Amino acid sequence: MSLKIKRINKFNEYILQDVKTKKKHRLILEFYGINPKVGDLIMINEKLLDPKSEHYIQSYAFEKLGEIENNLDETDLAGLMSNDKKYVLKRMYG
């Protein structure tokens, strides 16, 4: 699922909007090794956004894994599109 960063509030609260459905999500996100900004796209597994899923919590931390292509369908991996550059992120906790 691709989410556009619409706003970053205090305490790492990210307001994200699904690019297809326009549904908004509010999550606490921490990033290590990379600094996303408003307008960037985050590709994240739907299970991490569904409050009914066993994987869902409201706070996640990711570290930069690299710039290689991986299977982003895994719940522990996410992607970030920033300035036309794609990064692969690994979920550290959350």
mmCIF file as gemmi writes it, N, C-alpha and C atoms, coordinates in Angstrom:
data_model
loop_
_atom_site.group_PDB
_atom_site.id
_atom_site.type_symbol
_atom_site.label_atom_id
_atom_site.label_alt_id
_atom_site.label_comp_id
_atom_site.label_asym_id
_atom_site.label_entity_id
_atom_site.label_seq_id
_atom_site.pdbx_PDB_ins_code
_atom_site.Cartn_x
_atom_site.Cartn_y
_atom_site.Cartn_z
_atom_site.occupancy
_atom_site.B_iso_or_equiv
_atom_site.pdbx_formal_charge
_atom_site.auth_seq_id
_atom_site.auth_asym_id
_atom_site.pdbx_PDB_model_num
ATOM 1 N N . MET Axp A 1 ? 0.849 -1.165 0 1 0 ? 1 A 1
ATOM 2 C CA . MET Axp A 1 ? 0 0 0 1 0 ? 1 A 1
ATOM 3 C C . MET Axp A 1 ? 0.898 1.231 0 1 0 ? 1 A 1
ATOM 4 N N . SER Axp A 2 ? 0.635 2.173 -0.879 1 0 ? 2 A 1
ATOM 5 C CA . SER Axp A 2 ? 1.428 3.405 -0.972 1 0 ? 2 A 1
ATOM 6 C C . SER Axp A 2 ? 0.731 4.532 -0.218 1 0 ? 2 A 1
ATOM 7 N N . LEU Axp A 3 ? 1.483 5.152 0.673 1 0 ? 3 A 1
ATOM 8 C CA . LEU Axp A 3 ? 0.962 6.239 1.492 1 0 ? 3 A 1
ATOM 9 C C . LEU Axp A 3 ? 1.825 7.478 1.308 1 0 ? 3 A 1
ATOM 10 N N . LYS Axp A 4 ? 1.176 8.596 1.082 1 0 ? 4 A 1
ATOM 11 C CA . LYS Axp A 4 ? 1.888 9.864 0.949 1 0 ? 4 A 1
ATOM 12 C C . LYS Axp A 4 ? 1.954 10.541 2.319 1 0 ? 4 A 1
ATOM 13 N N . ILE Axp A 5 ? 3.135 11.027 2.669 1 0 ? 5 A 1
ATOM 14 C CA . ILE Axp A 5 ? 3.286 11.753 3.926 1 0 ? 5 A 1
ATOM 15 C C . ILE Axp A 5 ? 2.67 13.131 3.74 1 0 ? 5 A 1
ATOM 16 N N . LYS Axp A 6 ? 1.604 13.381 4.471 1 0 ? 6 A 1
ATOM 17 C CA . LYS Axp A 6 ? 0.903 14.662 4.363 1 0 ? 6 A 1
ATOM 18 C C . LYS Axp A 6 ? 1.391 15.668 5.401 1 0 ? 6 A 1
ATOM 19 N N . ARG Axp A 7 ? 1.756 15.162 6.587 1 0 ? 7 A 1
ATOM 20 C CA . ARG Axp A 7 ? 2.203 16.055 7.643 1 0 ? 7 A 1
ATOM 21 C C . ARG Axp A 7 ? 3.004 15.246 8.654 1 0 ? 7 A 1
ATOM 22 N N . ILE Axp A 8 ? 3.976 15.9 9.27 1 0 ? 8 A 1
ATOM 23 C CA . ILE Axp A 8 ? 4.744 15.296 10.356 1 0 ? 8 A 1
ATOM 24 C C . ILE Axp A 8 ? 4.599 16.218 11.553 1 0 ? 8 A 1
ATOM 25 N N . ASN Axp A 9 ? 3.944 15.715 12.592 1 0 ? 9 A 1
ATOM 26 C CA . ASN Axp A 9 ? 3.694 16.492 13.801 1 0 ? 9 A 1
ATOM 27 C C . ASN Axp A 9 ? 4.772 16.214 14.846 1 0 ? 9 A 1
ATOM 28 N N . LYS Axp A 10 ? 4.625 16.851 15.984 1 0 ? 10 A 1
ATOM 29 C CA . LYS Axp A 10 ? 5.543 16.613 17.099 1 0 ? 10 A 1
ATOM 30 C C . LYS Axp A 10 ? 5.524 15.15 17.492 1 0 ? 10 A 1
ATOM 31 N N . PHE Axp A 11 ? 6.6 14.716 18.087 1 0 ? 11 A 1
ATOM 32 C CA . PHE Axp A 11 ? 6.729 13.362 18.613 1 0 ? 11 A 1
ATOM 33 C C . PHE Axp A 11 ? 6.596 12.295 17.531 1 0 ? 11 A 1
ATOM 34 N N . ASN Axp A 12 ? 7.048 12.6 16.313 1 0 ? 12 A 1
ATOM 35 C CA . ASN Axp A 12 ? 7.08 11.656 15.193 1 0 ? 12 A 1
ATOM 36 C C . ASN Axp A 12 ? 5.712 11.118 14.785 1 0 ? 12 A 1
ATOM 37 N N . GLU Axp A 13 ? 4.668 11.923 14.969 1 0 ? 13 A 1
ATOM 38 C CA . GLU Axp A 13 ? 3.347 11.517 14.51 1 0 ? 13 A 1
ATOM 39 C C . GLU Axp A 13 ? 3.221 11.87 13.026 1 0 ? 13 A 1
ATOM 40 N N . TYR Axp A 14 ? 3.052 10.843 12.212 1 0 ? 14 A 1
ATOM 41 C CA . TYR Axp A 14 ? 2.941 11.015 10.758 1 0 ? 14 A 1
ATOM 42 C C . TYR Axp A 14 ? 1.488 10.905 10.347 1 0 ? 14 A 1
ATOM 43 N N . ILE Axp A 15 ? 1.041 11.864 9.549 1 0 ? 15 A 1
ATOM 44 C CA . ILE Axp A 15 ? -0.282 11.808 8.936 1 0 ? 15 A 1
ATOM 45 C C . ILE Axp A 15 ? -0.033 11.338 7.502 1 0 ? 15 A 1
ATOM 46 N N . LEU Axp A 16 ? -0.576 10.171 7.183 1 0 ? 16 A 1
ATOM 47 C CA . LEU Axp A 16 ? -0.349 9.523 5.892 1 0 ? 16 A 1
ATOM 48 C C . LEU Axp A 16 ? -1.675 9.376 5.157 1 0 ? 16 A 1
ATOM 49 N N . GLN Axp A 17 ? -1.619 9.464 3.829 1 0 ? 17 A 1
ATOM 50 C CA . GLN Axp A 17 ? -2.838 9.309 3.03 1 0 ? 17 A 1
ATOM 51 C C . GLN Axp A 17 ? -2.609 8.277 1.952 1 0 ? 17 A 1
ATOM 52 N N . ASP Axp A 18 ? -3.497 7.29 1.9 1 0 ? 18 A 1
ATOM 53 C CA . ASP Axp A 18 ? -3.442 6.262 0.863 1 0 ? 18 A 1
ATOM 54 C C . ASP Axp A 18 ? -3.61 6.947 -0.494 1 0 ? 18 A 1
ATOM 55 N N . VAL Axp A 19 ? -2.697 6.689 -1.419 1 0 ? 19 A 1
ATOM 56 C CA . VAL Axp A 19 ? -2.745 7.376 -2.711 1 0 ? 19 A 1
ATOM 57 C C . VAL Axp A 19 ? -3.936 6.937 -3.566 1 0 ? 19 A 1
ATOM 58 N N . LYS Axp A 20 ? -4.469 5.744 -3.324 1 0 ? 20 A 1
ATOM 59 C CA . LYS Axp A 20 ? -5.613 5.266 -4.107 1 0 ? 20 A 1
ATOM 60 C C . LYS Axp A 20 ? -6.942 5.645 -3.477 1 0 ? 20 A 1
ATOM 61 N N . THR Axp A 21 ? -7.123 5.313 -2.209 1 0 ? 21 A 1
ATOM 62 C CA . THR Axp A 21 ? -8.424 5.498 -1.572 1 0 ? 21 A 1
ATOM 63 C C . THR Axp A 21 ? -8.575 6.849 -0.876 1 0 ? 21 A 1
ATOM 64 N N . LYS Axp A 22 ? -7.461 7.547 -0.672 1 0 ? 22 A 1
ATOM 65 C CA . LYS Axp A 22 ? -7.418 8.842 0.031 1 0 ? 22 A 1
ATOM 66 C C . LYS Axp A 22 ? -7.706 8.707 1.534 1 0 ? 22 A 1
ATOM 67 N N . LYS Axp A 23 ? -7.784 7.468 2.033 1 0 ? 23 A 1
ATOM 68 C CA . LYS Axp A 23 ? -7.993 7.248 3.467 1 0 ? 23 A 1
ATOM 69 C C . LYS Axp A 23 ? -6.749 7.707 4.228 1 0 ? 23 A 1
ATOM 70 N N . LYS Axp A 24 ? -6.975 8.367 5.36 1 0 ? 24 A 1
ATOM 71 C CA . LYS Axp A 24 ? -5.858 8.871 6.159 1 0 ? 24 A 1
ATOM 72 C C . LYS Axp A 24 ? -5.533 7.925 7.306 1 0 ? 24 A 1
ATOM 73 N N . HIS Axp A 25 ? -4.246 7.852 7.618 1 0 ? 25 A 1
ATOM 74 C CA . HIS Axp A 25 ? -3.746 7.037 8.721 1 0 ? 25 A 1
ATOM 75 C C . HIS Axp A 25 ? -2.86 7.926 9.584 1 0 ? 25 A 1
ATOM 76 N N . ARG Axp A 26 ? -2.903 7.683 10.871 1 0 ? 26 A 1
ATOM 77 C CA . ARG Axp A 26 ? -2.093 8.444 11.826 1 0 ? 26 A 1
ATOM 78 C C . ARG Axp A 26 ? -1.249 7.437 12.609 1 0 ? 26 A 1
ATOM 79 N N . LEU Axp A 27 ? 0.08 7.499 12.421 1 0 ? 27 A 1
ATOM 80 C CA . LEU Axp A 27 ? 0.986 6.562 13.075 1 0 ? 27 A 1
ATOM 81 C C . LEU Axp A 27 ? 2.173 7.302 13.681 1 0 ? 27 A 1
ATOM 82 N N . ILE Axp A 28 ? 2.741 6.706 14.706 1 0 ? 28 A 1
ATOM 83 C CA . ILE Axp A 28 ? 4 7.188 15.264 1 0 ? 28 A 1
ATOM 84 C C . ILE Axp A 28 ? 5.1 6.385 14.567 1 0 ? 28 A 1
ATOM 85 N N . LEU Axp A 29 ? 5.968 7.074 13.843 1 0 ? 29 A 1
ATOM 86 C CA . LEU Axp A 29 ? 7.018 6.403 13.082 1 0 ? 29 A 1
ATOM 87 C C . LEU Axp A 29 ? 8.388 6.976 13.438 1 0 ? 29 A 1
ATOM 88 N N . GLU Axp A 30 ? 9.356 6.089 13.597 1 0 ? 30 A 1
ATOM 89 C CA . GLU Axp A 30 ? 10.733 6.5 13.793 1 0 ? 30 A 1
ATOM 90 C C . GLU Axp A 30 ? 11.549 5.889 12.662 1 0 ? 30 A 1
ATOM 91 N N . PHE Axp A 31 ? 12.502 6.65 12.163 1 0 ? 31 A 1
ATOM 92 C CA . PHE Axp A 31 ? 13.351 6.18 11.078 1 0 ? 31 A 1
ATOM 93 C C . PHE Axp A 31 ? 14.81 6.365 11.478 1 0 ? 31 A 1
ATOM 94 N N . TYR Axp A 32 ? 15.621 5.345 11.208 1 0 ? 32 A 1
ATOM 95 C CA . TYR Axp A 32 ? 17.053 5.398 11.496 1 0 ? 32 A 1
ATOM 96 C C . TYR Axp A 32 ? 17.808 5.259 10.183 1 0 ? 32 A 1
ATOM 97 N N . GLY Axp A 33 ? 18.722 6.18 9.931 1 0 ? 33 A 1
ATOM 98 C CA . GLY Axp A 33 ? 19.52 6.141 8.711 1 0 ? 33 A 1
ATOM 99 C C . GLY Axp A 33 ? 18.889 6.86 7.539 1 0 ? 33 A 1
ATOM 100 N N . ILE Axp A 34 ? 17.715 7.436 7.749 1 0 ? 34 A 1
ATOM 101 C CA . ILE Axp A 34 ? 17.019 8.149 6.668 1 0 ? 34 A 1
ATOM 102 C C . ILE Axp A 34 ? 16.003 9.106 7.296 1 0 ? 34 A 1
ATOM 103 N N . ASN Axp A 35 ? 15.733 10.219 6.617 1 0 ? 35 A 1
ATOM 104 C CA . ASN Axp A 35 ? 14.808 11.23 7.131 1 0 ? 35 A 1
ATOM 105 C C . ASN Axp A 35 ? 13.719 11.532 6.111 1 0 ? 35 A 1
ATOM 106 N N . PRO Axp A 36 ? 12.596 10.817 6.172 1 0 ? 36 A 1
ATOM 107 C CA . PRO Axp A 36 ? 11.493 11.108 5.256 1 0 ? 36 A 1
ATOM 108 C C . PRO Axp A 36 ? 10.947 12.516 5.496 1 0 ? 36 A 1
ATOM 109 N N . LYS Axp A 37 ? 10.345 13.061 4.45 1 0 ? 37 A 1
ATOM 110 C CA . LYS Axp A 37 ? 9.775 14.406 4.57 1 0 ? 37 A 1
ATOM 111 C C . LYS Axp A 37 ? 8.383 14.429 3.95 1 0 ? 37 A 1
ATOM 112 N N . VAL Axp A 38 ? 7.676 15.504 4.194 1 0 ? 38 A 1
ATOM 113 C CA . VAL Axp A 38 ? 6.334 15.678 3.638 1 0 ? 38 A 1
ATOM 114 C C . VAL Axp A 38 ? 6.417 15.556 2.114 1 0 ? 38 A 1
ATOM 115 N N . GLY Axp A 39 ? 5.512 14.776 1.552 1 0 ? 39 A 1
ATOM 116 C CA . GLY Axp A 39 ? 5.469 14.55 0.107 1 0 ? 39 A 1
ATOM 117 C C . GLY Axp A 39 ? 6.085 13.231 -0.321 1 0 ? 39 A 1
ATOM 118 N N . ASP Axp A 40 ? 6.928 12.638 0.537 1 0 ? 40 A 1
ATOM 119 C CA . ASP Axp A 40 ? 7.509 11.337 0.222 1 0 ? 40 A 1
ATOM 120 C C . ASP Axp A 40 ? 6.439 10.262 0.284 1 0 ? 40 A 1
ATOM 121 N N . LEU Axp A 41 ? 6.702 9.126 -0.369 1 0 ? 41 A 1
ATOM 122 C CA . LEU Axp A 41 ? 5.788 7.98 -0.356 1 0 ? 41 A 1
ATOM 123 C C . LEU Axp A 41 ? 6.382 6.856 0.465 1 0 ? 41 A 1
ATOM 124 N N . ILE Axp A 42 ? 5.545 6.265 1.311 1 0 ? 42 A 1
ATOM 125 C CA . ILE Axp A 42 ? 5.938 5.097 2.084 1 0 ? 42 A 1
ATOM 126 C C . ILE Axp A 42 ? 5.108 3.924 1.597 1 0 ? 42 A 1
ATOM 127 N N . MET Axp A 43 ? 5.776 2.831 1.25 1 0 ? 43 A 1
ATOM 128 C CA . MET Axp A 43 ? 5.088 1.605 0.85 1 0 ? 43 A 1
ATOM 129 C C . MET Axp A 43 ? 5.167 0.659 2.052 1 0 ? 43 A 1
ATOM 130 N N . ILE Axp A 44 ? 4.003 0.296 2.581 1 0 ? 44 A 1
ATOM 131 C CA . ILE Axp A 44 ? 3.95 -0.484 3.81 1 0 ? 44 A 1
ATOM 132 C C . ILE Axp A 44 ? 2.885 -1.565 3.676 1 0 ? 44 A 1
ATOM 133 N N . ASN Axp A 45 ? 3.105 -2.684 4.323 1 0 ? 45 A 1
ATOM 134 C CA . ASN Axp A 45 ? 2.159 -3.791 4.273 1 0 ? 45 A 1
ATOM 135 C C . ASN Axp A 45 ? 0.839 -3.388 4.93 1 0 ? 45 A 1
ATOM 136 N N . GLU Axp A 46 ? -0.259 -3.738 4.301 1 0 ? 46 A 1
ATOM 137 C CA . GLU Axp A 46 ? -1.599 -3.385 4.795 1 0 ? 46 A 1
ATOM 138 C C . GLU Axp A 46 ? -1.863 -3.89 6.208 1 0 ? 46 A 1
ATOM 139 N N . LYS Axp A 47 ? -1.269 -5.022 6.581 1 0 ? 47 A 1
ATOM 140 C CA . LYS Axp A 47 ? -1.492 -5.599 7.91 1 0 ? 47 A 1
ATOM 141 C C . LYS Axp A 47 ? -1.024 -4.656 9.018 1 0 ? 47 A 1
ATOM 142 N N . LEU Axp A 48 ? -0.043 -3.828 8.711 1 0 ? 48 A 1
ATOM 143 C CA . LEU Axp A 48 ? 0.474 -2.896 9.708 1 0 ? 48 A 1
ATOM 144 C C . LEU Axp A 48 ? -0.439 -1.685 9.886 1 0 ? 48 A 1
ATOM 145 N N . LEU Axp A 49 ? -1.427 -1.544 9.019 1 0 ? 49 A 1
ATOM 146 C CA . LEU Axp A 49 ? -2.352 -0.412 9.077 1 0 ? 49 A 1
ATOM 147 C C . LEU Axp A 49 ? -3.757 -0.801 9.528 1 0 ? 49 A 1
ATOM 148 N N . ASP Axp A 50 ? -4.049 -2.077 9.564 1 0 ? 50 A 1
ATOM 149 C CA . ASP Axp A 50 ? -5.386 -2.559 9.896 1 0 ? 50 A 1
ATOM 150 C C . ASP Axp A 50 ? -5.495 -2.823 11.399 1 0 ? 50 A 1
ATOM 151 N N . PRO Axp A 51 ? -6.283 -2.018 12.123 1 0 ? 51 A 1
ATOM 152 C CA . PRO Axp A 51 ? -6.413 -2.202 13.575 1 0 ? 51 A 1
ATOM 153 C C . PRO Axp A 51 ? -6.915 -3.589 13.973 1 0 ? 51 A 1
ATOM 154 N N . LYS Axp A 52 ? -7.526 -4.319 13.055 1 0 ? 52 A 1
ATOM 155 C CA . LYS Axp A 52 ? -8.027 -5.666 13.351 1 0 ? 52 A 1
ATOM 156 C C . LYS Axp A 52 ? -6.939 -6.735 13.173 1 0 ? 52 A 1
ATOM 157 N N . SER Axp A 53 ? -5.809 -6.353 12.591 1 0 ? 53 A 1
ATOM 158 C CA . SER Axp A 53 ? -4.731 -7.303 12.338 1 0 ? 53 A 1
ATOM 159 C C . SER Axp A 53 ? -3.903 -7.537 13.598 1 0 ? 53 A 1
ATOM 160 N N . GLU Axp A 54 ? -3.408 -8.753 13.756 1 0 ? 54 A 1
ATOM 161 C CA . GLU Axp A 54 ? -2.547 -9.079 14.886 1 0 ? 54 A 1
ATOM 162 C C . GLU Axp A 54 ? -1.213 -8.331 14.811 1 0 ? 54 A 1
ATOM 163 N N . HIS Axp A 55 ? -0.836 -7.833 13.647 1 0 ? 55 A 1
ATOM 164 C CA . HIS Axp A 55 ? 0.429 -7.123 13.453 1 0 ? 55 A 1
ATOM 165 C C . HIS Axp A 55 ? 0.325 -5.634 13.788 1 0 ? 55 A 1
ATOM 166 N N . TYR Axp A 56 ? -0.882 -5.126 13.919 1 0 ? 56 A 1
ATOM 167 C CA . TYR Axp A 56 ? -1.09 -3.682 14.059 1 0 ? 56 A 1
ATOM 168 C C . TYR Axp A 56 ? -0.746 -3.173 15.453 1 0 ? 56 A 1
ATOM 169 N N . ILE Axp A 57 ? 0.027 -2.112 15.479 1 0 ? 57 A 1
ATOM 170 C CA . ILE Axp A 57 ? 0.166 -1.249 16.65 1 0 ? 57 A 1
ATOM 171 C C . ILE Axp A 57 ? 0.282 0.167 16.085 1 0 ? 57 A 1
ATOM 172 N N . GLN Axp A 58 ? 0.299 1.155 16.924 1 0 ? 58 A 1
ATOM 173 C CA . GLN Axp A 58 ? 0.294 2.517 16.404 1 0 ? 58 A 1
ATOM 174 C C . GLN Axp A 58 ? 1.689 3.109 16.26 1 0 ? 58 A 1
ATOM 175 N N . SER Axp A 59 ? 2.727 2.385 16.676 1 0 ? 59 A 1
ATOM 176 C CA . SER Axp A 59 ? 4.08 2.918 16.633 1 0 ? 59 A 1
ATOM 177 C C . SER Axp A 59 ? 5.03 1.907 15.988 1 0 ? 59 A 1
ATOM 178 N N . TYR Axp A 60 ? 5.805 2.381 15.018 1 0 ? 60 A 1
ATOM 179 C CA . TYR Axp A 60 ? 6.757 1.513 14.325 1 0 ? 60 A 1
ATOM 180 C C . TYR Axp A 60 ? 8.093 2.232 14.186 1 0 ? 60 A 1
ATOM 181 N N . ALA Axp A 61 ? 9.165 1.452 14.156 1 0 ? 61 A 1
ATOM 182 C CA . ALA Axp A 61 ? 10.498 2.001 13.889 1 0 ? 61 A 1
ATOM 183 C C . ALA Axp A 61 ? 11.107 1.232 12.727 1 0 ? 61 A 1
ATOM 184 N N . PHE Axp A 62 ? 11.734 1.974 11.822 1 0 ? 62 A 1
ATOM 185 C CA . PHE Axp A 62 ? 12.35 1.38 10.643 1 0 ? 62 A 1
ATOM 186 C C . PHE Axp A 62 ? 13.791 1.855 10.526 1 0 ? 62 A 1
ATOM 187 N N . GLU Axp A 63 ? 14.647 0.971 10.006 1 0 ? 63 A 1
ATOM 188 C CA . GLU Axp A 63 ? 16.008 1.372 9.685 1 0 ? 63 A 1
ATOM 189 C C . GLU Axp A 63 ? 16.24 1.152 8.197 1 0 ? 63 A 1
ATOM 190 N N . LYS Axp A 64 ? 17.15 1.921 7.643 1 0 ? 64 A 1
ATOM 191 C CA . LYS Axp A 64 ? 17.466 1.809 6.225 1 0 ? 64 A 1
ATOM 192 C C . LYS Axp A 64 ? 18.209 0.501 5.981 1 0 ? 64 A 1
ATOM 193 N N . LEU Axp A 65 ? 17.673 -0.313 5.084 1 0 ? 65 A 1
ATOM 194 C CA . LEU Axp A 65 ? 18.276 -1.596 4.749 1 0 ? 65 A 1
ATOM 195 C C . LEU Axp A 65 ? 19.163 -1.456 3.522 1 0 ? 65 A 1
ATOM 196 N N . GLY Axp A 66 ? 18.776 -0.603 2.603 1 0 ? 66 A 1
ATOM 197 C CA . GLY Axp A 66 ? 19.564 -0.423 1.389 1 0 ? 66 A 1
ATOM 198 C C . GLY Axp A 66 ? 18.736 0.19 0.284 1 0 ? 66 A 1
ATOM 199 N N . GLU Axp A 67 ? 19.285 0.14 -0.895 1 0 ? 67 A 1
ATOM 200 C CA . GLU Axp A 67 ? 18.614 0.698 -2.061 1 0 ? 67 A 1
ATOM 201 C C . GLU Axp A 67 ? 18.34 -0.386 -3.092 1 0 ? 67 A 1
ATOM 202 N N . ILE Axp A 68 ? 18.285 -1.629 -2.615 1 0 ? 68 A 1
ATOM 203 C CA . ILE Axp A 68 ? 18.045 -2.751 -3.512 1 0 ? 68 A 1
ATOM 204 C C . ILE Axp A 68 ? 16.578 -3.115 -3.499 1 0 ? 68 A 1
ATOM 205 N N . GLU Axp A 69 ? 16.162 -3.825 -4.488 1 0 ? 69 A 1
ATOM 206 C CA . GLU Axp A 69 ? 14.766 -4.24 -4.621 1 0 ? 69 A 1
ATOM 207 C C . GLU Axp A 69 ? 14.538 -5.489 -3.778 1 0 ? 69 A 1
ATOM 208 N N . ASN Axp A 70 ? 13.552 -5.463 -2.923 1 0 ? 70 A 1
ATOM 209 C CA . ASN Axp A 70 ? 13.164 -6.614 -2.099 1 0 ? 70 A 1
ATOM 210 C C . ASN Axp A 70 ? 11.662 -6.802 -2.203 1 0 ? 70 A 1
ATOM 211 N N . ASN Axp A 71 ? 11.175 -7.899 -1.668 1 0 ? 71 A 1
ATOM 212 C CA . ASN Axp A 71 ? 9.74 -8.172 -1.652 1 0 ? 71 A 1
ATOM 213 C C . ASN Axp A 71 ? 9.1 -7.359 -0.533 1 0 ? 71 A 1
ATOM 214 N N . LEU Axp A 72 ? 8.445 -6.278 -0.872 1 0 ? 72 A 1
ATOM 215 C CA . LEU Axp A 72 ? 7.849 -5.398 0.128 1 0 ? 72 A 1
ATOM 216 C C . LEU Axp A 72 ? 6.518 -5.925 0.654 1 0 ? 72 A 1
ATOM 217 N N . ASP Axp A 73 ? 6.123 -7.133 0.24 1 0 ? 73 A 1
ATOM 218 C CA . ASP Axp A 73 ? 4.907 -7.735 0.77 1 0 ? 73 A 1
ATOM 219 C C . ASP Axp A 73 ? 5.12 -8.28 2.174 1 0 ? 73 A 1
ATOM 220 N N . GLU Axp A 74 ? 6.374 -8.449 2.584 1 0 ? 74 A 1
ATOM 221 C CA . GLU Axp A 74 ? 6.669 -8.931 3.924 1 0 ? 74 A 1
ATOM 222 C C . GLU Axp A 74 ? 6.334 -7.842 4.944 1 0 ? 74 A 1
ATOM 223 N N . THR Axp A 75 ? 5.805 -8.243 6.091 1 0 ? 75 A 1
ATOM 224 C CA . THR Axp A 75 ? 5.412 -7.252 7.09 1 0 ? 75 A 1
ATOM 225 C C . THR Axp A 75 ? 6.611 -6.549 7.712 1 0 ? 75 A 1
ATOM 226 N N . ASP Axp A 76 ? 7.801 -7.145 7.64 1 0 ? 76 A 1
ATOM 227 C CA . ASP Axp A 76 ? 8.987 -6.518 8.232 1 0 ? 76 A 1
ATOM 228 C C . ASP Axp A 76 ? 9.706 -5.564 7.288 1 0 ? 76 A 1
ATOM 229 N N . LEU Axp A 77 ? 9.259 -5.467 6.049 1 0 ? 77 A 1
ATOM 230 C CA . LEU Axp A 77 ? 9.905 -4.579 5.086 1 0 ? 77 A 1
ATOM 231 C C . LEU Axp A 77 ? 8.948 -3.488 4.631 1 0 ? 77 A 1
ATOM 232 N N . ALA Axp A 78 ? 9.501 -2.323 4.366 1 0 ? 78 A 1
ATOM 233 C CA . ALA Axp A 78 ? 8.727 -1.202 3.833 1 0 ? 78 A 1
ATOM 234 C C . ALA Axp A 78 ? 9.596 -0.509 2.793 1 0 ? 78 A 1
ATOM 235 N N . GLY Axp A 79 ? 8.998 0.362 2.043 1 0 ? 79 A 1
ATOM 236 C CA . GLY Axp A 79 ? 9.74 1.125 1.047 1 0 ? 79 A 1
ATOM 237 C C . GLY Axp A 79 ? 9.518 2.609 1.256 1 0 ? 79 A 1
ATOM 238 N N . LEU Axp A 80 ? 10.457 3.387 0.789 1 0 ? 80 A 1
ATOM 239 C CA . LEU Axp A 80 ? 10.341 4.836 0.858 1 0 ? 80 A 1
ATOM 240 C C . LEU Axp A 80 ? 10.789 5.407 -0.475 1 0 ? 80 A 1
ATOM 241 N N . MET Axp A 81 ? 9.948 6.238 -1.082 1 0 ? 81 A 1
ATOM 242 C CA . MET Axp A 81 ? 10.282 6.949 -2.315 1 0 ? 81 A 1
ATOM 243 C C . MET Axp A 81 ? 10.524 8.399 -1.943 1 0 ? 81 A 1
ATOM 244 N N . SER Axp A 82 ? 11.757 8.845 -2.113 1 0 ? 82 A 1
ATOM 245 C CA . SER Axp A 82 ? 12.128 10.214 -1.781 1 0 ? 82 A 1
ATOM 246 C C . SER Axp A 82 ? 13.012 10.763 -2.89 1 0 ? 82 A 1
ATOM 247 N N . ASN Axp A 83 ? 12.602 11.869 -3.486 1 0 ? 83 A 1
ATOM 248 C CA . ASN Axp A 83 ? 13.378 12.477 -4.573 1 0 ? 83 A 1
ATOM 249 C C . ASN Axp A 83 ? 13.692 11.47 -5.675 1 0 ? 83 A 1
ATOM 250 N N . ASP Axp A 84 ? 12.69 10.699 -6.095 1 0 ? 84 A 1
ATOM 251 C CA . ASP Axp A 84 ? 12.826 9.693 -7.156 1 0 ? 84 A 1
ATOM 252 C C . ASP Axp A 84 ? 13.833 8.602 -6.829 1 0 ? 84 A 1
ATOM 253 N N . LYS Axp A 85 ? 14.166 8.415 -5.574 1 0 ? 85 A 1
ATOM 254 C CA . LYS Axp A 85 ? 15.064 7.363 -5.143 1 0 ? 85 A 1
ATOM 255 C C . LYS Axp A 85 ? 14.285 6.446 -4.211 1 0 ? 85 A 1
ATOM 256 N N . LYS Axp A 86 ? 14.421 5.133 -4.417 1 0 ? 86 A 1
ATOM 257 C CA . LYS Axp A 86 ? 13.684 4.166 -3.612 1 0 ? 86 A 1
ATOM 258 C C . LYS Axp A 86 ? 14.622 3.527 -2.594 1 0 ? 86 A 1
ATOM 259 N N . TYR Axp A 87 ? 14.162 3.48 -1.353 1 0 ? 87 A 1
ATOM 260 C CA . TYR Axp A 87 ? 14.906 2.862 -0.268 1 0 ? 87 A 1
ATOM 261 C C . TYR Axp A 87 ? 14.102 1.703 0.296 1 0 ? 87 A 1
ATOM 262 N N . VAL Axp A 88 ? 14.782 0.675 0.736 1 0 ? 88 A 1
ATOM 263 C CA . VAL Axp A 88 ? 14.138 -0.433 1.418 1 0 ? 88 A 1
ATOM 264 C C . VAL Axp A 88 ? 14.414 -0.258 2.905 1 0 ? 88 A 1
ATOM 265 N N . LEU Axp A 89 ? 13.355 -0.384 3.712 1 0 ? 89 A 1
ATOM 266 C CA . LEU Axp A 89 ? 13.452 -0.203 5.151 1 0 ? 89 A 1
ATOM 267 C C . LEU Axp A 89 ? 13.072 -1.505 5.848 1 0 ? 89 A 1
ATOM 268 N N . LYS Axp A 90 ? 13.749 -1.799 6.948 1 0 ? 90 A 1
ATOM 269 C CA . LYS Axp A 90 ? 13.421 -2.97 7.758 1 0 ? 90 A 1
ATOM 270 C C . LYS Axp A 90 ? 12.806 -2.508 9.061 1 0 ? 90 A 1
ATOM 271 N N . ARG Axp A 91 ? 11.719 -3.156 9.43 1 0 ? 91 A 1
ATOM 272 C CA . ARG Axp A 91 ? 11.043 -2.826 10.676 1 0 ? 91 A 1
ATOM 273 C C . ARG Axp A 91 ? 11.89 -3.35 11.834 1 0 ? 91 A 1
ATOM 274 N N . MET Axp A 92 ? 12.252 -2.457 12.748 1 0 ? 92 A 1
ATOM 275 C CA . MET Axp A 92 ? 13.068 -2.823 13.906 1 0 ? 92 A 1
ATOM 276 C C . MET Axp A 92 ? 12.197 -3.304 15.052 1 0 ? 92 A 1
ATOM 277 N N . TYR Axp A 93 ? 11.136 -2.587 15.307 1 0 ? 93 A 1
ATOM 278 C CA . TYR Axp A 93 ? 10.185 -2.976 16.332 1 0 ? 93 A 1
ATOM 279 C C . TYR Axp A 93 ? 8.863 -2.313 16.04 1 0 ? 93 A 1
ATOM 280 N N . GLY Axp A 94 ? 7.839 -2.769 16.732 1 0 ? 94 A 1
ATOM 281 C CA . GLY Axp A 94 ? 6.504 -2.25 16.51 1 0 ? 94 A 1
ATOM 282 C C . GLY Axp A 94 ? 5.727 -3.139 15.596 1 0 ? 94 A 1
